[in-house]
């Protein structure tokens, strides 16, 4: 079993799985994205791209105490 990661374990360019569905933009739990920023409070800004490499959305994930989506910034098409 993998040890739980804490905020300090994450860095830019890490690949993480989005912990829950984001139905507004069609992202399903488990979709992978790249961490583009670790904010001072530990929130991860995760870039999720489609197969063509275009950003679908920027998802804000807090890794502690359990990973969860806490927001999004819609930057994709549509």
C-alpha positions in Angstrom: 0.0 0.0 0.0 1.3 3.4 -1.0 2.0 5.9 1.9 -0.3 8.9 1.9 1.4 12.0 0.4 1.4 15.3 2.3 1.4 18.8 0.8 5.2 19.1 1.1 5.6 15.9 -1.0 4.2 17.6 -4.1 6.2 19.7 -6.6 5.6 21.3 -10.0 5.3 18.9 -12.9 4.2 16.0 -10.7 1.5 13.9 -12.4 -1.5 13.3 -10.1 -4.9 11.7 -10.4 -7.9 14.1 -10.0 -9.6 12.6 -6.9 -13.3 13.1 -7.9 -15.5 13.8 -10.9 -15.7 17.4 -12.2 -18.9 16.9 -14.4 -19.1 20.5 -15.6 -16.2 19.8 -17.9 -16.3 16.1 -18.3 -13.4 15.2 -16.0 -13.7 11.9 -14.3 -12.1 10.8 -11.0 -8.7 9.2 -11.8 -8.0 11.5 -14.8 -4.4 12.5 -14.6 -3.1 16.1 -14.7 0.2 17.9 -14.1 0.8 20.1 -11.1 1.6 23.5 -12.4 1.8 25.3 -9.0 1.8 24.5 -5.3 0.1 27.4 -3.6 1.4 28.7 -0.2 -1.5 27.0 1.6 -0.7 23.7 -0.1 -3.4 23.7 -2.7 -2.3 22.1 -6.0 -3.2 23.8 -9.3 -3.5 20.9 -11.7 -3.6 21.3 -15.5 -5.8 18.7 -17.2 -5.4 18.3 -20.9 -7.2 16.4 -23.7 -5.7 13.9 -26.1 -4.7 16.8 -28.4 -2.7 18.4 -25.6 -5.1 21.4 -25.1 -6.0 22.4 -21.6 -9.5 21.3 -20.5 -9.4 23.0 -17.1 -7.2 24.0 -14.2 -8.4 22.0 -11.2 -7.6 23.1 -7.6 -6.9 20.0 -5.4 -6.2 20.0 -1.7 -4.2 16.9 -0.8 -4.9 16.9 2.9 -6.4 15.4 4.9 -7.9 13.5 2.0 -7.4 14.6 -1.6 -10.4 16.6 -2.9 -11.3 19.1 -5.6 -11.8 22.6 -4.1 -12.2 24.6 -7.2 -11.6 25.1 -10.9 -10.6 27.7 -13.4 -12.1 27.0 -16.7 -9.7 27.8 -19.5 -10.6 25.3 -22.1 -12.7 25.6 -25.2 -16.5 25.7 -25.0 
